[in-house]
Protein backbone atom coordinates (compact mmCIF):
# COMPACT_ATOMS: atom_id res chain seq x y z
CA UNK A 1 0.00 0.00 0.00
CA UNK A 2 2.89 2.33 0.75
CA UNK A 3 4.41 1.65 -2.67
CA UNK A 4 1.13 2.74 -4.27
CA UNK A 5 1.25 6.03 -2.37
CA UNK A 6 -1.68 5.19 -0.14
CA UNK A 7 -2.74 7.70 2.47
CA UNK A 8 -0.99 6.78 5.77
CA UNK A 9 -4.32 6.98 7.63
CA UNK A 10 -5.86 4.52 5.15
CA UNK A 11 -2.98 2.11 5.74
CA UNK A 12 -3.37 2.33 9.51
CA UNK A 13 -7.14 1.90 9.30
CA UNK A 14 -6.79 -1.18 7.08
CA UNK A 15 -4.21 -2.81 9.34
CA UNK A 16 -6.35 -2.25 12.43
CA UNK A 17 -9.49 -3.57 10.70
CA UNK A 18 -7.69 -6.71 9.48
CA UNK A 19 -6.29 -7.32 12.95
CA UNK A 20 -9.74 -6.91 14.50
CA UNK A 21 -11.40 -9.20 11.96
CA UNK A 22 -8.86 -11.97 12.56
CA UNK A 23 -9.06 -11.53 16.34
CA UNK A 24 -12.85 -11.88 16.12
CA UNK A 25 -12.49 -15.20 14.31
CA UNK A 26 -10.03 -16.51 16.90
CA UNK A 27 -12.21 -15.35 19.82
CA UNK A 28 -15.67 -16.27 18.58
CA UNK A 29 -15.82 -18.62 15.59
CA UNK A 30 -14.65 -21.85 17.22
CA UNK A 31 -16.05 -22.21 20.74
CA UNK A 32 -15.63 -26.02 20.60
CA UNK A 33 -11.94 -25.92 19.69
CA UNK A 34 -9.98 -25.90 16.46
CA UNK A 35 -11.06 -24.44 13.16
CA UNK A 36 -9.62 -22.67 10.18
CA UNK A 37 -9.90 -19.33 8.50
CA UNK A 38 -8.51 -17.67 5.41
CA UNK A 39 -7.49 -14.09 4.69
CA UNK A 40 -7.22 -12.91 1.09
CA UNK A 41 -6.30 -9.50 -0.26
CA UNK A 42 -6.73 -7.73 -3.57
CA UNK A 43 -4.88 -4.47 -4.05
CA UNK A 44 -5.02 -2.04 -6.93
CA UNK A 45 -4.00 1.59 -7.32
CA UNK A 46 -7.17 2.91 -5.69
CA UNK A 47 -8.55 0.30 -3.31
CA UNK A 48 -7.72 -2.56 -0.99
CA UNK A 49 -10.20 -5.42 -0.64
CA UNK A 50 -9.76 -7.90 2.19
CA UNK A 51 -11.87 -11.00 2.71
CA UNK A 52 -11.79 -13.04 5.92
CA UNK A 53 -13.67 -16.34 5.79
CA UNK A 54 -13.98 -19.02 8.43
CA UNK A 55 -15.70 -22.35 8.90
CA UNK A 56 -16.85 -21.51 12.42
CA UNK A 57 -20.25 -21.27 14.09
CA UNK A 58 -21.29 -18.02 12.42
CA UNK A 59 -23.31 -15.26 14.04
CA UNK A 60 -26.22 -12.96 13.34
CA UNK A 61 -24.69 -9.67 12.10
CA UNK A 62 -28.00 -7.91 12.82
CA UNK A 63 -27.45 -8.56 16.54
CA UNK A 64 -24.12 -6.70 16.48
CA UNK A 65 -25.40 -3.36 15.24
CA UNK A 66 -24.22 -0.06 16.69
CA UNK A 67 -27.34 0.16 18.86
CA UNK A 68 -26.56 -2.99 20.82
CA UNK A 69 -22.93 -2.23 21.65
CA UNK A 70 -21.78 -1.31 25.14
CA UNK A 71 -18.99 1.18 24.50
CA UNK A 72 -17.42 0.37 27.87
CA UNK A 73 -17.29 -3.38 27.20
CA UNK A 74 -13.95 -4.98 26.35
CA UNK A 75 -15.50 -7.11 23.60
CA UNK A 76 -18.39 -6.83 21.17
CA UNK A 77 -17.13 -3.71 19.44
CA UNK A 78 -15.11 -5.35 16.66
CA UNK A 79 -17.60 -5.18 13.80
CA UNK A 80 -18.59 -1.65 14.74
CA UNK A 81 -14.93 -0.59 14.71
CA UNK A 82 -14.33 -2.31 11.37
CA UNK A 83 -17.31 -0.47 9.87
CA UNK A 84 -15.93 2.85 11.10
CA UNK A 85 -12.44 2.19 9.74
CA UNK A 86 -13.25 0.81 6.31
CA UNK A 87 -14.94 2.35 3.29
CA UNK A 88 -17.38 -0.57 2.86
CA UNK A 89 -18.09 -3.75 4.83
CA UNK A 90 -20.21 -6.77 3.88
CA UNK A 91 -20.96 -9.64 6.25
CA UNK A 92 -22.42 -12.98 5.26
CA UNK A 93 -23.13 -15.13 8.30
CA UNK A 94 -23.94 -17.84 8.56
CA UNK A 95 -22.95 -18.82 5.02
CA UNK A 96 -24.78 -21.71 3.31
CA UNK A 97 -21.72 -23.89 4.00
CA UNK A 98 -21.39 -22.55 7.56
CA UNK A 99 -19.09 -19.97 9.03
CA UNK A 100 -18.73 -16.32 8.12
CA UNK A 101 -17.44 -14.22 5.23
CA UNK A 102 -16.39 -10.64 5.96
CA UNK A 103 -15.45 -8.48 2.98
CA UNK A 104 -13.89 -5.09 3.69
CA UNK A 105 -12.90 -2.40 1.21
CA UNK A 106 -10.75 0.66 1.84
CA UNK A 107 -10.06 3.52 -0.55
CA UNK A 108 -6.33 4.19 -0.49
CA UNK A 109 -6.42 7.91 -1.14
CA UNK A 110 -8.28 10.76 0.52
CA UNK A 111 -10.91 12.26 -1.79
CA UNK A 112 -9.48 15.12 -3.81
CA UNK A 113 -10.89 18.57 -3.14
CA UNK A 114 -12.58 20.12 -6.13
CA UNK A 115 -10.55 22.75 -7.89
CA UNK A 116 -12.56 25.86 -8.75
C-alpha positions in Angstrom: 0.0 0.0 0.0 2.9 2.3 0.8 4.4 1.7 -2.7 1.1 2.7 -4.3 1.3 6.0 -2.4 -1.7 5.2 -0.1 -2.7 7.7 2.5 -1.0 6.8 5.8 -4.3 7.0 7.6 -5.9 4.5 5.1 -3.0 2.1 5.7 -3.4 2.3 9.5 -7.1 1.9 9.3 -6.8 -1.2 7.1 -4.2 -2.8 9.3 -6.4 -2.3 12.4 -9.5 -3.6 10.7 -7.7 -6.7 9.5 -6.3 -7.3 13.0 -9.7 -6.9 14.5 -11.4 -9.2 12.0 -8.9 -12.0 12.6 -9.1 -11.5 16.3 -12.9 -11.9 16.1 -12.5 -15.2 14.3 -10.0 -16.5 16.9 -12.2 -15.4 19.8 -15.7 -16.3 18.6 -15.8 -18.6 15.6 -14.7 -21.8 17.2 -16.1 -22.2 20.7 -15.6 -26.0 20.6 -11.9 -25.9 19.7 -10.0 -25.9 16.5 -11.1 -24.4 13.2 -9.6 -22.7 10.2 -9.9 -19.3 8.5 -8.5 -17.7 5.4 -7.5 -14.1 4.7 -7.2 -12.9 1.1 -6.3 -9.5 -0.3 -6.7 -7.7 -3.6 -4.9 -4.5 -4.0 -5.0 -2.0 -6.9 -4.0 1.6 -7.3 -7.2 2.9 -5.7 -8.5 0.3 -3.3 -7.7 -2.6 -1.0 -10.2 -5.4 -0.6 -9.8 -7.9 2.2 -11.9 -11.0 2.7 -11.8 -13.0 5.9 -13.7 -16.3 5.8 -14.0 -19.0 8.4 -15.7 -22.4 8.9 -16.9 -21.5 12.4 -20.2 -21.3 14.1 -21.3 -18.0 12.4 -23.3 -15.3 14.0 -26.2 -13.0 13.3 -24.7 -9.7 12.1 -28.0 -7.9 12.8 -27.5 -8.6 16.5 -24.1 -6.7 16.5 -25.4 -3.4 15.2 -24.2 -0.1 16.7 -27.3 0.2 18.9 -26.6 -3.0 20.8 -22.9 -2.2 21.7 -21.8 -1.3 25.1 -19.0 1.2 24.5 -17.4 0.4 27.9 -17.3 -3.4 27.2 -13.9 -5.0 26.4 -15.5 -7.1 23.6 -18.4 -6.8 21.2 -17.1 -3.7 19.4 -15.1 -5.3 16.7 -17.6 -5.2 13.8 -18.6 -1.6 14.7 -14.9 -0.6 14.7 -14.3 -2.3 11.4 -17.3 -0.5 9.9 -15.9 2.9 11.1 -12.4 2.2 9.7 -13.3 0.8 6.3 -14.9 2.4 3.3 -17.4 -0.6 2.9 -18.1 -3.7 4.8 -20.2 -6.8 3.9 -21.0 -9.6 6.2 -22.4 -13.0 5.3 -23.1 -15.1 8.3 -23.9 -17.8 8.6 -23.0 -18.8 5.0 -24.8 -21.7 3.3 -21.7 -23.9 4.0 -21.4 -22.5 7.6 -19.1 -20.0 9.0 -18.7 -16.3 8.1 -17.4 -14.2 5.2 -16.4 -10.6 6.0 -15.4 -8.5 3.0 -13.9 -5.1 3.7 -12.9 -2.4 1.2 -10.8 0.7 1.8 -10.1 3.5 -0.6 -6.3 4.2 -0.5 -6.4 7.9 -1.1 -8.3 10.8 0.5 -10.9 12.3 -1.8 -9.5 15.1 -3.8 -10.9 18.6 -3.1 -12.6 20.1 -6.1 -10.6 22.8 -7.9 -12.6 25.9 -8.7 
